[in-house]
Amino acid sequence: MKDYQVNNEGYYGEFGGAYIPDSLRHCVDELRENYLKVIESPEFKEEFRKLLRDYVGRPSPLYLTNRLSKKHGCKIYLKREDLNHTGAHKINNAIGQVLLAKRMGKRRIIAETGAGQHGVATATVCALMKMECIVYMGKTDVERQHINVEKMRMLGAEVRPVTAGSMTLTEAVDAAIDDWSKNSADTFYVIGSTVGPHPYPDLVARLQSVISEEIKQQMMEHEGRDYPDYLIACIGGGSNAAGTIYHYLDDERVKIVLAEAGGKGADTEYTAATISIGKDGILHGFKTLVMQDENGEMREPYSISAGLDYPGIGPMHANLAKKGRATVAAITDDEALEAAFYLTRTEGIIPALESSHALAALDKIKFNPDDIVVLTLSGRGDKDIHTYLSNR
């Protein structure tokens, strides 16, 4: 059996590692030396689980769809991360990392955000735990995710718009890393996805793995077995997908389908289909697949969804795709919008644009009547209402 987990050096196959300047070495080493000791301690686990239950509202439901299942001729369950406090899976990771930061003696939290869900989640936890919070966000995303920006400010966070480059998630990450390198003594950088230098991809995946842990239990309750035939999730950096598949990585009875942002088409200049067109490269401190031009320079990503607008992919997912463990579908903006409106009108659930990419992937697969599918609905669509209204 192949092993798809991270190794001791922080690599998933050939992807991952920590490619960082000397200015960040102390920050990353301090985290690497402490994260497992803290998050595997009984005291951390008890507090983390209690907050997930009483504050977040976990476990999130596993809902058997009616008309969606009939459309595709199989059983399709939705893992309802959209019903979490703050409206997405991001809160799982934010609580875990801020708890870790407190135990490491940090007083100041910084984060980056694209769609704003990670920023809102981090600001929420900082308000709860009396921590200073600064969120970096590309100016483009500040404008298209105005409601989430105001939520962060209402929660007491300082939102710092980033005006470099395309003014989206990539530049927000750059700005947060720069801040961290200059203020490491009292600052903890809460990364929102399974990206960045080791140990971040592993840390985020472990904190989000509560999703697949619950899926195993809920599948047993619903179906009398603890695994589905398919797991489907959208990928930008890849945190909701990592959480969805974590406990199934080495179980090859389960097919993994990852839906990335095709934008206006993977063969156009307007795409964020990293796995489909990316090449090996270094991005934000780790080796992965990166969208590059003919000169090896990073290409600007494009997606209708701010949360998928990233030119790379987490090393776990790059490895799964390269080894054939996961099937990857590049979903266009139009396909995601169509899937969003279908779910809204047939199941009464308005999904986030990110999640809509996973829903659209259902149309790429021919299912058998006895197949059981679990698709993670990573977030709810409140933040995307303006986009939906302008495209209906």
C-alpha positions as CSV (number, residue, x, y, z in Angstrom):
1,M,0.0,0.0,0.0
2,K,1.3,3.5,-0.9
3,D,1.7,6.0,1.9
4,Y,0.2,9.5,1.1
5,Q,1.0,11.1,4.4
6,V,3.7,13.7,5.1
7,N,7.1,12.4,6.0
8,N,9.5,13.6,8.8
9,E,11.0,16.2,6.5
10,G,7.7,17.7,5.7
11,Y,7.3,16.3,2.2
12,Y,4.3,14.6,0.5
13,G,6.2,12.7,-2.1
14,E,8.3,15.3,-3.9
15,F,6.2,18.2,-2.7
16,G,6.3,20.3,0.4
17,G,9.4,21.1,2.5
18,A,10.4,24.5,3.9
19,Y,12.1,26.8,1.3
20,I,12.4,30.0,3.4
21,P,14.8,32.9,3.8
22,D,17.0,33.2,7.0
23,S,14.6,35.9,8.3
24,L,11.9,33.2,8.6
25,R,14.0,30.3,9.9
26,H,13.5,31.0,13.6
27,C,9.7,31.4,13.1
28,V,9.3,28.1,11.2
29,D,11.7,26.2,13.4
30,E,9.9,27.3,16.6
31,L,6.6,26.2,15.2
32,R,7.9,22.9,13.9
33,E,9.5,22.1,17.3
34,N,6.2,22.8,19.2
35,Y,3.2,22.0,17.1
36,L,2.9,18.3,17.6
37,K,3.8,18.4,21.3
38,V,1.0,20.9,21.8
39,I,-1.8,19.6,19.6
40,E,-1.4,16.0,20.7
41,S,-1.5,16.9,24.4
42,P,-4.6,15.8,26.3
43,E,-5.1,19.4,27.5
44,F,-5.2,20.9,24.0
45,K,-7.4,18.1,22.7
46,E,-9.9,18.6,25.5
47,E,-10.2,22.3,25.0
48,F,-10.2,22.1,21.1
49,R,-13.0,19.4,21.1
50,K,-15.0,21.4,23.7
51,L,-14.9,24.5,21.5
52,L,-15.7,22.6,18.4
53,R,-18.7,21.1,20.0
54,D,-20.1,24.1,22.1
55,Y,-18.9,27.1,20.0
56,V,-18.7,25.9,16.4
57,G,-21.6,23.5,16.6
58,R,-20.0,20.3,15.6
59,P,-20.5,17.7,14.4
60,S,-21.7,19.2,11.2
61,P,-24.5,17.2,9.7
62,L,-24.1,14.6,6.9
63,Y,-27.2,15.3,4.8
64,L,-28.6,12.8,2.2
65,T,-29.8,14.9,-0.7
66,N,-33.1,14.1,-2.5
67,R,-33.2,15.6,-6.0
68,L,-29.4,15.9,-6.3
69,S,-29.1,12.2,-5.7
70,K,-31.9,11.4,-8.1
71,K,-30.3,13.6,-10.8
72,H,-27.0,11.6,-10.6
73,G,-28.6,8.2,-9.9
74,C,-26.8,7.4,-6.7
75,K,-26.7,8.5,-3.0
76,I,-25.1,11.9,-2.6
77,Y,-24.5,13.2,0.9
78,L,-23.4,16.7,1.7
79,K,-21.0,17.3,4.6
80,R,-22.5,20.5,5.9
81,E,-19.5,22.7,6.9
82,D,-21.6,25.7,5.8
83,L,-23.6,25.2,9.1
84,N,-20.6,25.9,11.3
85,H,-20.3,29.1,13.2
86,T,-19.0,31.8,10.8
87,G,-20.3,29.8,7.8
88,A,-17.4,27.6,6.7
89,H,-14.8,25.0,7.6
90,K,-12.3,27.7,8.3
91,I,-13.3,28.0,12.0
92,N,-11.9,24.5,12.7
93,N,-8.4,25.5,11.8
94,A,-8.6,29.0,13.3
95,I,-9.6,27.7,16.7
96,G,-6.8,25.2,16.7
97,Q,-4.1,27.6,15.6
98,V,-5.0,30.4,18.0
99,L,-5.1,27.8,20.9
100,L,-1.6,26.7,19.7
101,A,-0.4,30.4,19.6
102,K,-1.6,31.0,23.2
103,R,0.3,28.0,24.4
104,M,3.4,29.2,22.6
105,G,3.1,32.5,24.4
106,K,2.2,34.7,21.4
107,R,-0.1,37.7,21.9
108,R,-0.5,39.0,18.3
109,I,-2.2,37.1,15.5
110,I,-1.8,37.8,11.8
111,A,-3.6,36.1,8.9
112,E,-4.2,36.3,5.2
113,T,-7.6,35.8,3.5
114,G,-9.0,35.7,0.0
115,A,-12.8,35.1,0.1
116,G,-12.7,36.5,3.7
117,Q,-14.0,33.3,5.4
118,H,-10.6,32.5,7.0
119,G,-10.2,36.2,8.0
120,V,-13.7,36.2,9.6
121,A,-12.9,32.9,11.4
122,T,-9.6,34.1,12.7
123,A,-11.0,37.4,13.8
124,T,-13.9,35.6,15.6
125,V,-11.5,33.4,17.6
126,C,-9.3,36.3,18.4
127,A,-12.3,38.2,19.8
128,L,-13.2,35.1,21.8
129,M,-9.6,34.7,23.2
130,K,-8.7,38.4,23.6
131,M,-5.9,38.4,21.0
132,E,-4.8,41.2,18.7
133,C,-5.7,40.4,15.1
134,I,-4.5,41.8,11.8
135,V,-5.7,40.4,8.6
136,Y,-4.0,41.0,5.2
137,M,-6.4,41.0,2.2
138,G,-5.8,41.9,-1.4
139,K,-7.5,45.2,-2.3
140,T,-9.4,43.4,-5.1
141,D,-10.8,40.9,-2.6
142,V,-11.6,43.7,-0.1
143,E,-13.9,45.2,-2.7
144,R,-15.6,42.0,-3.8
145,Q,-16.0,40.6,-0.3
146,H,-17.2,43.8,1.4
147,I,-19.5,42.0,3.9
148,N,-16.8,39.8,5.2
149,V,-14.4,42.8,5.6
150,E,-17.0,44.6,7.7
151,K,-17.6,41.5,9.8
152,M,-13.8,41.3,10.5
153,R,-13.8,45.0,11.6
154,M,-16.9,44.5,13.7
155,L,-15.1,41.6,15.5
156,G,-12.2,44.0,16.3
157,A,-9.7,42.9,13.7
158,E,-7.6,45.4,11.6
159,V,-8.0,44.6,7.9
160,R,-4.9,45.8,5.9
161,P,-5.6,46.0,2.1
162,V,-2.7,44.9,-0.1
163,T,-2.2,46.9,-3.3
164,A,0.7,45.0,-4.9
165,G,0.4,42.8,-8.0
166,S,-3.1,41.5,-8.7
167,M,-4.2,42.6,-5.2
168,T,-5.6,39.2,-4.4
169,L,-4.7,36.2,-2.1
170,T,-1.1,35.7,-3.4
171,E,-0.1,39.2,-2.4
172,A,-2.0,39.0,0.9
173,V,0.2,35.9,1.8
174,D,3.3,37.8,0.8
175,A,2.4,40.7,3.1
176,A,1.6,38.4,6.0
177,I,4.9,36.6,5.6
178,D,6.8,39.9,5.6
179,D,5.0,41.0,8.8
180,W,5.8,37.6,10.5
181,S,9.4,37.8,9.7
182,K,9.7,41.2,11.3
183,N,7.6,40.5,14.4
184,S,8.2,36.9,15.3
185,A,8.8,37.4,19.0
186,D,5.2,38.0,19.9
187,T,3.4,37.2,16.6
188,F,1.8,33.9,15.3
189,Y,0.8,33.6,11.7
190,V,-2.4,31.7,11.3
191,I,-2.3,30.3,7.7
192,G,-5.7,29.5,6.3
193,S,-5.0,26.5,4.1
194,T,-2.7,23.5,3.6
195,V,0.1,25.7,2.1
196,G,3.3,27.4,3.3
197,P,6.5,25.9,4.6
198,H,6.4,22.7,6.7
199,P,4.8,22.2,9.2
200,Y,1.8,24.4,8.1
201,P,0.3,21.9,5.6
202,D,0.4,19.1,8.1
203,L,-0.8,21.4,11.0
204,V,-3.8,22.6,9.0
205,A,-4.7,19.1,7.7
206,R,-4.6,17.7,11.2
207,L,-6.9,20.5,12.6
208,Q,-9.3,20.1,9.7
209,S,-9.3,16.2,9.9
210,V,-12.2,16.5,12.3
211,I,-14.3,16.5,9.0
212,S,-13.2,13.1,7.9
213,E,-13.3,11.8,11.4
214,E,-17.0,12.7,11.6
215,I,-17.6,11.4,8.1
216,K,-16.4,7.9,9.2
217,Q,-18.8,8.0,12.2
218,Q,-21.7,9.4,10.3
219,M,-21.3,7.0,7.4
220,M,-21.5,4.1,9.9
221,E,-24.8,5.6,11.3
222,H,-26.3,6.2,7.9
223,E,-25.0,3.2,5.8
224,G,-23.6,0.7,8.2
225,R,-20.0,1.1,6.9
226,D,-17.5,3.8,7.6
227,Y,-16.4,4.8,4.1
228,P,-18.1,6.2,0.9
229,D,-17.2,5.2,-2.7
230,Y,-16.4,8.8,-3.5
231,L,-15.1,11.9,-1.6
232,I,-15.5,15.2,-3.5
233,A,-14.2,18.6,-2.4
234,C,-13.1,21.9,-4.0
235,I,-9.4,23.0,-3.8
236,G,-7.8,26.4,-3.7
237,G,-5.0,25.9,-1.2
238,G,-6.8,22.7,-0.1
239,S,-7.8,22.8,3.6
240,N,-11.4,21.6,3.3
241,A,-10.3,18.9,0.9
242,A,-7.5,17.9,3.2
243,G,-9.9,17.6,6.1
244,T,-12.4,15.7,4.0
245,I,-9.9,13.0,2.9
246,Y,-7.5,12.9,5.8
247,H,-8.6,9.6,7.3
248,Y,-9.1,8.1,3.9
249,L,-5.8,8.9,2.2
250,D,-4.5,5.3,2.4
251,D,-8.0,3.7,1.9
252,E,-8.0,3.1,-1.9
253,R,-11.6,1.8,-1.8
254,V,-12.5,5.5,-1.7
255,K,-12.1,7.5,-4.9
256,I,-11.0,11.1,-4.3
257,V,-12.2,13.9,-6.7
258,L,-10.8,17.4,-6.4
259,A,-12.4,20.3,-8.1
260,E,-10.2,23.2,-9.0
261,A,-11.0,26.6,-10.4
262,G,-11.0,26.5,-14.2
263,G,-12.1,30.1,-14.5
264,K,-12.9,30.9,-18.1
265,G,-11.2,27.6,-19.1
266,A,-7.9,25.9,-18.2
267,D,-6.7,26.6,-21.8
268,T,-7.2,30.4,-21.4
269,E,-5.3,33.2,-19.6
270,Y,-8.1,33.4,-17.1
271,T,-7.8,30.3,-14.9
272,A,-6.6,29.0,-11.5
273,A,-6.4,25.4,-12.6
274,T,-3.1,24.8,-11.0
275,I,-2.9,21.0,-11.1
276,S,-4.2,20.9,-14.7
277,I,-1.6,23.3,-16.1
278,G,1.0,23.9,-13.3
279,K,4.6,23.0,-13.2
280,D,7.0,22.2,-10.4
281,G,8.0,25.3,-8.5
282,I,8.5,27.0,-5.2
283,L,5.7,29.2,-3.8
284,H,5.3,30.8,-0.4
285,G,8.0,28.6,1.2
286,F,7.1,25.1,-0.2
287,K,7.6,23.1,-3.4
288,T,4.4,22.4,-5.3
289,L,2.7,22.8,-8.7
290,V,2.7,26.5,-9.7
291,M,1.0,28.3,-12.6
292,Q,3.9,29.7,-14.6
293,D,4.5,31.4,-18.0
294,E,7.0,30.4,-20.6
295,N,9.8,32.2,-18.7
296,G,9.0,30.4,-15.4
297,E,7.4,33.4,-13.9
298,M,4.3,32.9,-11.8
299,R,1.1,33.5,-13.7
300,E,-1.7,35.6,-12.2
301,P,-4.6,33.3,-11.3
302,Y,-8.2,34.0,-12.1
303,S,-11.4,32.6,-10.7
304,I,-14.9,34.0,-10.1
305,S,-14.3,32.6,-6.5
306,A,-12.0,34.6,-4.3
307,G,-11.2,31.5,-2.2
308,L,-9.9,29.5,-5.2
309,D,-7.9,32.4,-6.7
310,Y,-4.4,31.0,-5.9
311,P,-1.6,30.1,-8.4
312,G,-0.5,27.0,-6.4
313,I,-1.9,24.1,-4.5
314,G,-1.2,22.4,-1.2
315,P,1.6,19.8,-1.4
316,M,-0.7,17.0,-0.2
317,H,-3.0,17.5,-3.2
318,A,-0.1,18.0,-5.7
319,N,1.2,14.6,-4.5
320,L,-2.2,12.9,-4.7
321,A,-2.7,14.2,-8.3
322,K,0.8,13.3,-9.4
323,K,0.5,9.7,-8.0
324,G,-3.0,9.2,-9.5
325,R,-4.6,8.9,-6.0
326,A,-6.9,11.8,-6.8
327,T,-8.8,12.7,-9.9
328,V,-8.8,16.5,-10.7
329,A,-11.6,18.3,-12.5
330,A,-11.1,21.9,-13.7
331,I,-14.5,23.6,-13.2
332,T,-15.3,26.8,-15.1
333,D,-17.0,29.8,-13.7
334,D,-20.2,29.1,-15.6
335,E,-20.3,25.4,-14.5
336,A,-19.9,26.5,-10.9
337,L,-22.6,29.1,-11.2
338,E,-25.0,26.5,-12.8
339,A,-24.3,24.0,-10.0
340,A,-24.9,26.7,-7.3
341,F,-28.3,27.6,-8.7
342,Y,-29.3,24.0,-9.1
343,L,-28.6,23.2,-5.5
344,T,-30.3,26.3,-4.3
345,R,-33.5,25.6,-6.2
346,T,-33.7,21.8,-5.6
347,E,-32.3,21.4,-2.0
348,G,-32.9,24.9,-0.6
349,I,-29.2,25.4,0.2
350,I,-27.2,28.4,-1.1
351,P,-23.5,27.2,-1.4
352,A,-20.4,29.3,-1.4
353,L,-18.9,29.7,-4.8
354,E,-15.9,27.6,-3.7
355,S,-18.3,24.7,-2.8
356,S,-20.1,25.1,-6.1
357,H,-17.0,24.0,-8.0
358,A,-17.2,20.7,-6.1
359,L,-20.9,20.4,-6.9
360,A,-20.2,20.9,-10.6
361,A,-17.7,18.1,-10.5
362,L,-20.6,15.7,-10.1
363,D,-21.5,16.2,-13.7
364,K,-18.0,15.0,-14.7
365,I,-18.5,11.5,-13.2
366,K,-20.7,8.5,-14.3
367,F,-21.9,6.9,-11.1
368,N,-23.3,3.5,-10.5
369,P,-26.7,3.1,-8.8
370,D,-25.1,1.7,-5.6
371,D,-22.4,4.4,-5.3
372,I,-22.3,6.4,-2.1
373,V,-20.8,9.9,-2.5
374,V,-19.8,12.4,0.2
375,L,-19.3,16.0,-1.0
376,T,-18.1,18.6,1.4
377,L,-20.0,21.8,1.2
378,S,-17.1,24.0,2.5
379,G,-19.1,27.1,3.1
380,R,-22.4,29.0,2.7
381,G,-23.1,31.5,0.0
382,D,-24.0,34.6,1.9
383,K,-20.7,36.2,1.0
384,D,-21.3,35.5,-2.7
385,I,-24.8,36.8,-3.1
386,H,-23.7,39.9,-5.1
387,T,-21.9,37.6,-7.6
388,Y,-24.9,35.3,-7.8
389,L,-27.3,38.1,-8.4
390,S,-25.2,39.7,-11.1
391,N,-25.0,36.3,-12.9
392,R,-28.5,34.9,-12.6
